[in-house]
């Protein structure tokens, strides 16, 4: 079942990315739900210790994918909330393996300021394109994504190994995906015209997160 789940993920992702390059919205919408579904199946079959918080993180990411398929800022906002909840569950998962005594407090401060700075820079360029009603909620969302990244880095610094490095890279790709999505959706002058890179970084990012959380 592990092989089947991973095969479904690879097929769904490949077709979805192809559809993204062709701006085939119908095919993208059909394949999108299978990406995280396959990864959830893979996690459950691959790990010897299924953690509820990881399962919930993937379920809320899957729900967010479904909501973002629907048109309108209302569904975009609700989908964002679902992903925000997913990030919180990932933070809880990462935190189980964080040993703060091994991390210099200066590093924690620098990482927090770094992501606050990156998010502020991104939104300074997005501000004129965003609906005012969405600005602060989206700003908060990306900050929470940044917090999820910080805890992935804290987990890695607590115990540097393949698993923690893998999850850390996946979390960073998730952040890049979300940032790219905002520009594509709202900045019509963006050099990115399709969802290919958004979904490429998202799909690979979630895959790496899952791989790094398997015991």
N, C-alpha and C positions, 0 to 999 in steps of 0.2 A: 504493500500500500504506500510505502514511502516513495518508491520509484514512480508509481502511478500518480501520486499527488504532485511530485516534482515535474513529471511529464506534462500534466495538465497546466501547471503554472507556466512552463516554458512555451507550450503551444499557445495558451491564451495571451501571454505577454507578447510573443512574436506577432501574432495576428493583430493584437491591439496596436502595437507600435507601427505596423504596416498601415493600418487604418488611419493612424495619426498622421503619417506622412502624406496620405492621400486626402486628409480632411474628411474622411468617411465617418460622419457622426453616428450613423446607424450601427455600423460594425463596431465602432468604439464602444457604444453603449451596450451592445450585446456581450462583448468580451470582457469589459471592465470588471463586472462582479466576480468573475472566475479567478482573477489574479490573487486576491487576498483569501478567497475561499480555499484555493489550492494550498496556499501557505499555511492556513489554519489546520487543514487536514495533515499537511506534512509535519507540522509541529507536534500535533497530537500523536502521530504514529512514530515519530523519530525520537521523542524524548522518553526517558525512563521515569520522569517526574513532571507530570503535567501541572503547570501552575495556573490557577484560575485567573490571576491578574494579567498574565500574558494572553490567555484565551480571550479575556474581556477586551484587552487592548486591540487585538486583531478583529474582534467582532465589531467594535465601534469604528475601526478604520474601514471595515467592509460597509458598515451602515453609512459612513460618510461618503464613500464612493457612490453608493446608490443615490444619496440625496443630491450629490453634485451633478448627477445626470439630468435631474429635473431643472427646468428653466426658472429663472427669477431669483432676485436677491434674497427672498425669504428662504428658499431651499439652500442657497449658497451659505447663508448664515447658519441655518440648522445643521448643514453638513459640516461647517467649520466647528460648531459646538461638539459634534460627534467626534471629530478628529482631536479636538482639544481634550475630551475625556480619554481618548485613546492615549494621548501623550501623558496624561496624569498616571494612567495605569503602567505605562512604560517607565515613568519615573519611579513608581513604587517597586517595580521589578528590578530596576538597576540599583535602587537604594539598598536592597537586601544584601548586595555584595560590596557596597561602598564602605571603606574603612577610613573615616575622615582623619584619624590619627596619622595616617601615612601621607596625607596631602598637606602641603604647606598652605596656610591660610591666605598667603599672598596670591597663590595660584587660583584659589577659589574666587578671590576678589577680581583678579585680572580676567578670568573667564566670564564672570558675570558682567563686568564692564564691557568686555569685548562683544558679547552678543547683544547687549543693550545698544552699543555703538553701531553694530552692523544693522540691526533692525531699524534704528533711527535713520541711518543713512539710506536704507532701502525705501523707507516711507517718505523721506524728504524728496525722493524722486517720483514717488507714486502719488503724493498728496493732491496734485492738481488734476489727476485722472479719476480719483476715487469719489464715489458718492459720500457725502459728509456723514450720512447715517451709518456707514460701514467702517469709516476710518479707524475709530478707536477700538472697535471690536476686532478688526483685522490686525491692528497693531498689537493688541493683547494676545491674540492667537499666535502670532509669530514669536512673541516673547516667550510664550509657554513652550513652543517648539524649541526655542533656544535653551530654555531650562532643561528640557528633555535631553538636549545635546550635552549640556553641562554635566548632568548626572551620568550620561554614557561615558564622558571623559573621566569623571570621578571614579567610576567603576573600573575603567582601564588603568588609571593611576594607582588604584588600590591593589590591583593584581594584574600585571601586564602579561597577557597570553594571547593566543590566537583568537579565542572566543571574545574577549573583551575588546580587542582591536577591531575585530569584524563588526561587532555591534556598534562600535564608535563610528566607523566609516559609514555604516548603514544609516545611522542617525544624522550624520552630516549630509548625506545624500537626500534624506527626507527634508531637511531644512532647505537645501538648494531647490528641490522640487517645488515646495510651497512658495518660495520666493519667485521662482520662474512663473508659476501659475498666476500669481497676482499681476505680473507684468503682461502676460498674454491676455488675460481676461479684461484688464482695465486700461492698459496702455496700448492704444491702437498703433502707436508709432514704434512699438517694440520691434527689435530685429528678429525676434522669434515670432513666427507666423503660425506654427502648428504646435500641437501638444506633445510632439515626439519626445523632446528632452525632459519635459515635465514628467511624463509617464515612465521614461527610461530611468531617470534618477529615483523616482518613487518606487517602481517595481524592484529594481536592484537594491534600493535602500531597505525596503521592508524584508526582502529575502535575506540580506546580510544581518539585519536585526534578529530575525528568527533563528538563523544559523548560529548566531552568537549566544542565544539563550537556551539552546538545546543542551541538556546535561549528558 
